[in-house]
Amino acid sequence: MKQLFIAALTTLSVITYSCNDHSDHTASTPKEEQKATAEPSTDTTQVKVITASFTNVDAGVATYVKTLTDDYLQVKNALANGKASEAGDASKKMYDAMKGFDKSLLTAEQKKVYDQNEDDLREHAEHISKSTSDIEHQRDHFSMMSEDMYSLVKAFGPGKALYHDHCPMAKQGKGAMWLSETKEIKNPYLGEKMPDCGDVEEEIK
């Protein structure tokens, strides 16, 4: 029993260190320590800013992608708050929106990008909408949904500023990304366990 307790304590220490490790090695020299003291901790100079690949997006397509983005963000916030039912409702809205999209509004190049993500995005939205009794299953599909949404907003634009976040401890330490409408980290994978675990890696405009 004593060995089991020590092992559990060691595991907890490793998890806590891993999530906060990114902040421990940013002040390796006296000059850097002085700079860190002088500047706000919310400095985002290392965050890469990216813009949409396509500049000739039809207004109907832009509206559609923004609708998907808004619904996706509702899923993200629901999972961050541990509300599986709300995540399911928002995913159902995404699924329904995809059924009504007119792909004739896309150029040939845009259609190629969209088609690469459509089926998977639809599948993940359906799984999340039907798995309201299993939030961990929802989170698994959300990680894959996030990859698809990331591809779409990078290509077509999100309709608002978004932040590409990453948590190294998500998915049993494999790591996972998500998109957020705020710079503040609200982890959709770890929820109340480690709500602020993660970093902002990119800003998408």
C-alpha positions in Angstrom: 0.0 0.0 0.0 2.9 2.4 0.8 4.5 1.7 -2.5 1.2 2.3 -4.3 0.9 5.7 -2.5 4.4 6.7 -3.4 3.9 5.8 -7.1 0.6 7.8 -7.3 2.3 10.8 -5.7 5.2 10.6 -8.2 2.8 10.4 -11.1 0.9 13.4 -10.0 4.2 15.4 -9.6 5.3 14.5 -13.1 1.9 15.6 -14.6 2.0 18.9 -12.8 5.6 19.5 -13.8 5.0 18.6 -17.5 2.1 21.0 -17.8 4.0 23.9 -16.2 7.4 23.0 -17.6 7.1 25.6 -20.4 7.2 28.4 -17.9 10.3 27.0 -16.0 12.9 27.2 -18.7 12.1 30.7 -20.1 14.5 32.5 -17.7 17.8 30.7 -18.1 20.1 33.8 -17.8 20.1 36.9 -15.5 19.3 39.2 -18.4 16.3 37.1 -19.3 15.2 37.0 -15.7 15.3 40.8 -15.6 13.4 41.1 -18.8 10.7 38.7 -17.5 10.4 40.8 -14.4 10.1 44.0 -16.3 7.5 42.8 -18.9 4.0 41.4 -18.3 3.6 37.7 -18.1 1.0 37.8 -20.9 3.7 38.6 -23.5 2.7 37.0 -26.8 5.8 37.8 -28.9 6.4 34.2 -29.6 2.9 33.6 -31.0 2.9 33.2 -34.8 0.2 35.1 -36.6 -1.2 33.4 -39.7 -3.8 34.6 -42.2 -6.2 32.6 -44.4 -4.8 30.9 -47.5 -7.7 31.8 -49.7 -8.4 35.5 -50.4 -11.3 35.0 -52.8 -13.8 33.3 -50.6 -17.4 33.6 -51.5 -19.5 35.5 -48.9 -21.7 32.4 -48.5 -18.7 30.2 -47.8 -17.3 32.7 -45.3 -20.6 32.8 -43.4 -20.8 29.0 -43.4 -17.2 28.6 -42.0 -17.9 31.2 -39.3 -21.1 29.3 -38.4 -19.1 26.1 -38.0 -16.5 28.0 -36.0 -19.0 29.4 -33.6 -20.6 26.0 -33.1 -17.2 24.4 -32.6 -16.3 27.0 -30.0 -19.5 26.1 -28.1 -18.4 22.5 -28.1 -15.0 23.5 -26.8 -16.4 25.7 -24.0 -18.9 23.0 -23.0 -16.1 20.4 -22.7 -13.9 22.8 -20.8 -16.8 23.2 -18.3 -17.5 19.5 -18.2 -21.0 19.8 -19.8 -21.4 16.8 -22.1 -25.0 17.6 -23.0 -24.2 21.1 -24.1 -21.3 19.8 -26.2 -23.7 17.3 -27.8 -26.1 20.1 -28.7 -23.5 22.3 -30.3 -22.1 19.3 -32.3 -25.5 18.6 -33.6 -25.8 22.1 -34.8 -22.4 21.7 -36.7 -23.6 18.4 -38.2 -26.9 20.0 -39.4 -25.1 23.0 -40.8 -22.8 20.8 -42.9 -25.8 19.0 -44.4 -27.1 22.2 -45.9 -23.8 23.6 -47.3 -23.8 24.4 -51.0 -20.4 23.3 -52.2 -21.0 24.8 -55.7 -19.8 28.1 -54.0 -16.3 26.7 -53.7 -13.6 27.1 -56.4 -12.0 23.8 -57.5 -9.0 24.4 -55.3 -11.2 25.4 -52.3 -13.3 22.3 -52.8 -10.3 20.1 -52.7 -9.3 21.4 -49.3 -12.9 21.3 -48.0 -13.4 17.7 -49.2 -10.3 16.6 -47.4 -11.9 17.5 -44.1 -15.6 17.2 -44.6 -16.2 13.6 -43.9 -14.1 13.4 -40.8 -15.5 16.6 -39.4 -19.0 15.3 -40.0 -18.2 12.0 -38.3 -16.7 13.7 -35.2 -19.6 16.1 -34.9 -22.0 13.1 -35.0 -20.1 11.1 -32.5 -19.9 14.0 -30.0 -23.7 14.7 -30.5 -24.6 11.1 -29.7 -22.1 10.6 -26.8 -23.6 12.8 -24.1 -23.2 10.1 -21.5 -19.4 9.8 -22.1 -17.5 13.0 -22.0 -14.2 11.4 -22.4 -15.3 9.8 -25.7 -16.5 13.3 -26.7 -13.1 14.7 -25.9 -11.4 12.0 -28.0 -13.4 13.0 -31.0 -13.0 16.7 -30.2 -9.3 16.4 -30.6 -9.7 15.1 -34.1 -12.5 17.6 -34.9 -10.1 20.3 -33.8 -7.5 19.2 -36.4 -10.2 19.4 -39.2 -11.4 22.8 -38.0 -7.9 24.1 -37.9 -7.4 23.1 -41.5 -10.6 24.9 -42.6 -10.0 28.1 -40.7 -6.4 28.3 -42.0 -7.7 27.9 -45.5 -11.0 30.0 -45.5 -10.5 32.3 -42.4 -12.4 32.0 -39.1 -14.4 35.2 -39.4 -12.9 36.3 -36.1 -9.5 36.2 -34.4 -8.8 32.6 -33.1 -6.0 31.2 -31.1 -4.4 27.8 -31.7 -3.7 26.2 -28.3 -1.9 23.0 -27.4 -1.8 20.9 -24.2 1.0 18.4 -23.8 -0.9 16.4 -21.2 -4.1 15.8 -23.2 -4.9 12.3 -24.4 -2.8 10.5 -21.7 0.3 12.6 -22.4 0.2 12.4 -26.2 -0.9 16.0 -26.5 -3.7 17.7 -28.4 -4.6 21.0 -29.9 -7.8 23.1 -30.0 -9.0 26.5 -31.2 -10.1 29.3 -28.9 -11.7 32.7 -29.2 -9.7 34.0 -26.2 -6.0 34.1 -25.2 -6.9 32.7 -21.8 -6.4 28.9 -21.7 -9.5 26.9 -20.9 -8.5 23.3 -21.4 -11.4 21.2 -23.0 -9.5 17.9 -22.4 -8.7 18.1 -18.8 -11.5 20.4 -17.6 -11.6 21.1 -13.9 -8.5 18.8 -13.3 -6.1 21.2 -15.1 -8.1 24.0 -16.6 -5.2 26.3 -17.5 -2.8 23.6 -18.9 -1.6 24.6 -22.3 0.0 27.3 -24.4 -1.1 29.6 -27.3 0.9 28.6 -30.4 -0.7 30.7 -33.1 -3.1 33.5 -33.8 -5.3 33.0 -36.8 -6.9 36.0 -38.5 
